[in-house]
Amino acid sequence: MPRSPAELLSEALHLPIEARAALADSLLDSLDAEVDADAEEAWRDEICRRLQEIDSGAVKLVPWQDAQRRLRARLQQ
């Protein structure tokens, strides 16, 4: 009899971290069966746009420690 997703998850969470990471990577790869043909170009365009915003000073960068603190504060609300 096949195990339920909850049982599989419970079992997977008891694996060593390296095994969990490999399993997560394999599961994510399995979701990419049908990739949008324009996805790579769209991501490249988005990266270029964001870099231009940074280089022009249109956006303000935030140090990781500040961003992390703000994210934790939002999660605690």
VENWOKA-V458714 format. One record per residue. N is the residue number from 1. PHI is phi in whole degrees, -180 to 180 (none if undefined). OMEGA is omega in whole degrees, -180 to 180 (none if undefined). D_CENTER is the distance of its C-alpha to the mean C-alpha in whole Angstrom. Layout:
n->N phi->PHI omega->OMEGA d_center->D_CENTER
n->N phi->PHI omega->OMEGA d_center->D_CENTER
//
This chain:
n->1 phi->none omega->-179 d_center->33
n->2 phi->-65 omega->178 d_center->29
n->3 phi->-81 omega->179 d_center->27
n->4 phi->-76 omega->176 d_center->25
n->5 phi->-56 omega->180 d_center->21
n->6 phi->-64 omega->178 d_center->22
n->7 phi->-67 omega->178 d_center->24
n->8 phi->-62 omega->179 d_center->22
n->9 phi->-62 omega->179 d_center->19
n->10 phi->-58 omega->179 d_center->22
n->11 phi->-66 omega->-179 d_center->23
n->12 phi->-64 omega->-179 d_center->19
n->13 phi->-67 omega->178 d_center->19
n->14 phi->-92 omega->178 d_center->22
n->15 phi->-74 omega->174 d_center->21
n->16 phi->-62 omega->-175 d_center->21
n->17 phi->-56 omega->-179 d_center->17
n->18 phi->-64 omega->180 d_center->17
n->19 phi->-69 omega->177 d_center->18
n->20 phi->-64 omega->180 d_center->15
n->21 phi->-64 omega->179 d_center->13
n->22 phi->-65 omega->178 d_center->15
n->23 phi->-64 omega->179 d_center->15
n->24 phi->-61 omega->179 d_center->11
n->25 phi->-62 omega->179 d_center->11
n->26 phi->-65 omega->179 d_center->14
n->27 phi->-65 omega->178 d_center->13
n->28 phi->-64 omega->178 d_center->10
n->29 phi->-60 omega->-178 d_center->13
n->30 phi->-69 omega->179 d_center->15
n->31 phi->-83 omega->-176 d_center->14
n->32 phi->-92 omega->-178 d_center->14
n->33 phi->-62 omega->180 d_center->18
n->34 phi->-119 omega->-178 d_center->18
n->35 phi->-98 omega->176 d_center->17
n->36 phi->-62 omega->-177 d_center->18
n->37 phi->-60 omega->-178 d_center->20
n->38 phi->-93 omega->-175 d_center->20
n->39 phi->-61 omega->-179 d_center->16
n->40 phi->-59 omega->-180 d_center->16
n->41 phi->-67 omega->179 d_center->19
n->42 phi->-63 omega->178 d_center->17
n->43 phi->-65 omega->179 d_center->14
n->44 phi->-61 omega->178 d_center->17
n->45 phi->-63 omega->180 d_center->19
n->46 phi->-65 omega->179 d_center->16
n->47 phi->-62 omega->179 d_center->16
n->48 phi->-62 omega->180 d_center->20
n->49 phi->-61 omega->-179 d_center->20
n->50 phi->-67 omega->177 d_center->18
n->51 phi->-63 omega->177 d_center->20
n->52 phi->-63 omega->178 d_center->23
n->53 phi->-63 omega->179 d_center->22
n->54 phi->-68 omega->-177 d_center->22
n->55 phi->-62 omega->-178 d_center->25
n->56 phi->-83 omega->-178 d_center->27
n->57 phi->83 omega->-180 d_center->26
n->58 phi->-68 omega->177 d_center->25
n->59 phi->-123 omega->180 d_center->22
n->60 phi->-104 omega->177 d_center->22
n->61 phi->-78 omega->-179 d_center->20
n->62 phi->-119 omega->177 d_center->19
n->63 phi->-59 omega->-177 d_center->19
n->64 phi->-54 omega->-179 d_center->16
n->65 phi->-61 omega->178 d_center->19
n->66 phi->-68 omega->180 d_center->20
n->67 phi->-63 omega->180 d_center->16
n->68 phi->-62 omega->179 d_center->16
n->69 phi->-63 omega->180 d_center->19
n->70 phi->-66 omega->178 d_center->19
n->71 phi->-64 omega->179 d_center->15
n->72 phi->-63 omega->179 d_center->17
n->73 phi->-63 omega->178 d_center->20
n->74 phi->-65 omega->-179 d_center->19
n->75 phi->-69 omega->-179 d_center->17
n->76 phi->-85 omega->-179 d_center->21
n->77 phi->-73 omega->none d_center->23
//
